[in-house]
Amino acid sequence: MPSTPTFLYVTCQNGAEPALKAELQREWPELRFAYSRPGFLTFKLSPDLPESFVTQFDVTTLRSVFARSAGFTLGRAKGTTLEELARSVWDLASGAEIGFQHLHVWQRDTIPAGHIEFVPGPTMLSRSIEQLLRASAPSGFPWGTKSTSQPALPGQMVLDCIIIDELEWWVGYHRAETMFSRWPGGLLEWELPPGIVSRAYLKMEEALLWSGLPMQAGQRVVELGSAPGGASQALLNRGLEVTGVDPAEMHADVLAHPKFKHVRKKNKYVPHEFYREAAWLTSDINMPPNYTLDAVEGALSVPGARLLGVLLTLKLNEWSVAEQVPELLDRVRSWGFRDVRARQLQFNRQEICVSATNWAKPVRQRPAKVIKPKVADEPKDREESPEQPESRERKRPHKPRPAAKPPRTGRQRPR
Ligand SMILES: C[S@@+](CC[C@H](N)C(=O)[O-])C[C@H]1O[C@@H](n2cnc3c(N)ncnc32)[C@H](O)[C@@H]1O
């Protein structure tokens, strides 16, 4: 990075600030918290940080689940009108003497994700300020008057303008490196395509993009918590075969898909063969995180299950649950996955996405259970009210499991 920055900015979901601060305190105690507004925080850099923190910086450097975008600040734009603020942005940018190659303008999350259907993303305000900035750019800045809507290329130096409110703008910069640092504020410009039955489609699309899981057409995915089916549609569109597990009703369009099977039950009543024939497991159960992890652990410990990886949404039913994220990830690692990562995605609400691959050793195998396939035996209310029967389980704190068996060699991967 050129110049010597003194402050770092980090953006996150509105409401995630305490979780983000706690993470950075744990990972980078040298950073000193300086200023925050919901969804936007700054930290003073310390000379005690390794040089590479600045020279190689990318949002992933922070090792944070909750950081959505990050860079170094040039300061707050000064002015009381939009035009004065725009001039101030260009003054700060020129003063930095950095060869900027791209411009990112975005607005912090002004309200929590999901409140009044709010989805983080480009806003009318950010678009109009971007236009103003492009139109008023001094000569020497290499962009035209139109927004390109193109992500920055890896390696490009990006000038950042973060809109806190109409008249509070912060200026910063970063080098585009990993996927999310190439988009303004780490925000994709995605809309729900027509014919898609739920917003979970976008969450699954983003999770697949971020995780890079090598799911291939023809492989089977078991999806826990599949109804009404937007996420299934994302998987089916990739040619995957999907077994959707959910006591709730799937959308008719998804049910009609030839590669979709619905197991209209809660996870624990699913016959084992469904897990055995799967290459991947995803979960989006609207239950507390350890409930989801119990469900996933149950699937992994089915004798003969050979999963290539899992992609999970863990609901943070309270923000305080964010403190448990390191333990939750340790629990996933304890199953033998060598590559476990987590991020709060743009299309996540108060929840995070966890991907785990590279399964080195199977979870301790439990004796095979005989599952009665008779749906008629299950009381109707069990099927329709997922919260009820498991409430005992939810209250039970997670106990550490006995160590897994040593890795098996020559394990065959499924189809
Ligand atoms: C957020 S919704 C899932 C959205 C879905 N992935 C989509 O793409 O539309 C959560 C779902 O979890 C289901 N669920 C809750 N407990 C469950 C359990 N024990 N087993 C399976 N599904 C469960 C609920 O019925 C609900 O449909």
The ligand as an SDF file (V2000), in Angstrom:
LIG
                    3D

 27 29  0  0  0  0  0  0  0  0999 V2000
  -35.3190  -19.9320    6.9310 C   0  0  0  0  0  0  0  0  0  0  0  0
  -36.4640  -21.2150    6.5490 S   0  0  0  0  0  0  0  0  0  0  0  0
  -35.6390  -22.0220    5.2300 C   0  0  0  0  0  0  0  0  0  0  0  0
  -35.6790  -21.2880    3.9330 C   0  0  0  0  0  0  0  0  0  0  0  0
  -35.3210  -22.2040    2.7780 C   0  0  0  0  0  0  0  0  0  0  0  0
  -33.9340  -22.6240    2.8550 N   0  0  0  0  0  0  0  0  0  0  0  0
  -35.6130  -21.6020    1.4200 C   0  0  0  0  0  0  0  0  0  0  0  0
  -34.7150  -21.6650    0.5660 O   0  0  0  0  0  0  0  0  0  0  0  0
  -36.7110  -21.1150    1.1790 O   0  0  0  0  0  0  0  0  0  0  0  0
  -36.2290  -22.3120    7.8760 C   0  0  0  0  0  0  0  0  0  0  0  0
  -36.9300  -23.6380    7.7180 C   0  0  0  0  0  0  0  0  0  0  0  0
  -36.4170  -24.5350    8.7000 O   0  0  0  0  0  0  0  0  0  0  0  0
  -37.4300  -25.4980    8.9180 C   0  0  0  0  0  0  0  0  0  0  0  0
  -37.1050  -26.2990   10.1090 N   0  0  0  0  0  0  0  0  0  0  0  0
  -37.1410  -25.9510   11.4070 C   0  0  0  0  0  0  0  0  0  0  0  0
  -36.7790  -26.9970   12.1820 N   0  0  0  0  0  0  0  0  0  0  0  0
  -36.4550  -28.0090   11.3420 C   0  0  0  0  0  0  0  0  0  0  0  0
  -35.9710  -29.3400   11.5160 C   0  0  0  0  0  0  0  0  0  0  0  0
  -35.7370  -29.8420   12.7290 N   0  0  0  0  0  0  0  0  0  0  0  0
  -35.7630  -30.1070   10.4430 N   0  0  0  0  0  0  0  0  0  0  0  0
  -35.9830  -29.6170    9.1920 C   0  0  0  0  0  0  0  0  0  0  0  0
  -36.4540  -28.3740    8.9610 N   0  0  0  0  0  0  0  0  0  0  0  0
  -36.6750  -27.5820   10.0200 C   0  0  0  0  0  0  0  0  0  0  0  0
  -38.6860  -24.6450    9.0210 C   0  0  0  0  0  0  0  0  0  0  0  0
  -39.8510  -25.4140    8.8000 O   0  0  0  0  0  0  0  0  0  0  0  0
  -38.4420  -23.5930    7.9380 C   0  0  0  0  0  0  0  0  0  0  0  0
  -39.0930  -23.9190    6.7410 O   0  0  0  0  0  0  0  0  0  0  0  0
  1  2  1  0
  2  3  1  0
  2 10  1  0
  3  4  1  0
  4  5  1  0
  5  6  1  0
  5  7  1  0
  7  8  2  0
  7  9  1  0
 10 11  1  0
 11 12  1  0
 11 26  1  0
 12 13  1  0
 13 14  1  0
 13 24  1  0
 14 15  1  0
 14 23  1  0
 15 16  2  0
 16 17  1  0
 17 18  1  0
 17 23  2  0
 18 19  1  0
 18 20  2  0
 20 21  1  0
 21 22  2  0
 22 23  1  0
 24 25  1  0
 24 26  1  0
 26 27  1  0
M  CHG  2   2   1   9  -1
M  END
$$$$
